[in-house]
Amino acid sequence: MKSPQDIINHYKERLSMSDQKMVTAKEFWIWTEKAEYQDQTRRARAGEQVRLDILYTAPKFMVDQGLIVDAANTEVKVIEGQTDLLGFL
């Protein structure tokens, strides 16, 4: 499995950034579970923001392959409540 970074590097080598089709997010891009599963470096975590260089404008192939989604189109669950030290272990 290739990491999202490997996929980006592959396409950057083949095309210059001006030749790539770029997509702009309404809010910002976040990683999907698919990207987290494929990422061997463990840098992509589902629901977290992508790297700063592609935070607002990213290559279209990443959206097409389901590696990133717009944060405006997702529901974020906020878990409220009290926790104890064992909750962090």
C-alpha positions as CSV (number, residue, x, y, z in Angstrom):
1,M,0.0,0.0,0.0
2,K,1.2,3.5,-0.8
3,S,1.0,6.4,1.6
4,P,-0.9,9.5,0.5
5,Q,2.5,11.3,0.5
6,D,3.9,8.7,-1.9
7,I,0.9,9.2,-4.2
8,I,1.4,13.0,-4.1
9,N,5.1,12.6,-4.9
10,H,4.4,10.3,-7.8
11,Y,2.0,12.8,-9.4
12,K,4.3,15.7,-8.7
13,E,7.1,14.0,-10.5
14,R,4.9,13.3,-13.6
15,L,3.1,16.7,-13.7
16,S,4.0,20.2,-12.6
17,M,1.6,21.8,-10.2
18,S,0.3,24.1,-12.9
19,D,-0.7,21.0,-15.0
20,Q,-2.5,19.2,-12.2
21,K,-6.2,19.8,-11.7
22,M,-6.6,21.4,-8.3
23,V,-9.7,21.5,-6.1
24,T,-10.4,24.1,-3.5
25,A,-12.2,23.2,-0.3
26,K,-15.1,25.2,1.2
27,E,-13.4,25.0,4.6
28,F,-10.3,22.8,4.5
29,W,-9.4,19.2,3.6
30,I,-9.3,16.4,6.1
31,W,-8.0,12.8,5.8
32,T,-10.4,9.9,5.3
33,E,-10.3,6.4,6.8
34,K,-9.1,5.1,3.5
35,A,-6.1,7.4,3.6
36,E,-5.3,6.4,7.1
37,Y,-5.5,2.7,6.2
38,Q,-3.2,3.2,3.2
39,D,-0.7,5.4,4.9
40,Q,2.3,3.4,5.9
41,T,4.0,6.3,7.7
42,R,1.0,6.8,10.0
43,R,0.9,10.5,9.4
44,A,-2.6,10.6,7.9
45,R,-5.3,10.1,10.6
46,A,-9.0,10.1,9.6
47,G,-10.7,13.3,10.6
48,E,-7.5,15.4,11.0
49,Q,-6.4,18.2,8.8
50,V,-4.1,17.4,5.8
51,R,-0.7,19.0,5.5
52,L,-0.5,22.8,5.3
53,D,0.6,22.9,1.6
54,I,-2.7,21.2,0.5
55,L,-4.9,22.4,3.4
56,Y,-7.2,24.5,1.2
57,T,-6.2,23.6,-2.4
58,A,-5.4,20.0,-3.2
59,P,-4.9,17.8,-6.3
60,K,-8.2,16.5,-7.7
61,F,-7.0,12.9,-7.8
62,M,-6.9,12.9,-3.9
63,V,-10.6,13.7,-3.8
64,D,-11.4,11.3,-6.6
65,Q,-9.6,8.4,-4.8
66,G,-11.4,9.2,-1.6
67,L,-8.2,10.1,0.4
68,I,-9.5,13.5,1.5
69,V,-12.9,15.2,2.0
70,D,-14.0,18.8,2.7
71,A,-14.5,19.4,6.4
72,A,-17.7,21.4,5.4
73,N,-19.2,18.1,4.2
74,T,-18.5,16.0,7.3
75,E,-20.0,15.7,10.7
76,V,-17.6,16.0,13.6
77,K,-18.6,14.2,16.7
78,V,-17.7,15.9,19.9
79,I,-17.6,13.6,22.9
80,E,-18.3,15.5,26.1
81,G,-18.0,14.2,29.6
82,Q,-15.6,13.5,32.4
83,T,-12.7,11.2,32.1
84,D,-10.1,9.7,34.4
85,L,-6.4,8.9,33.9
86,L,-7.2,5.4,32.6
87,G,-9.1,7.0,29.7
88,F,-5.8,8.2,28.3
89,L,-3.9,4.9,28.6
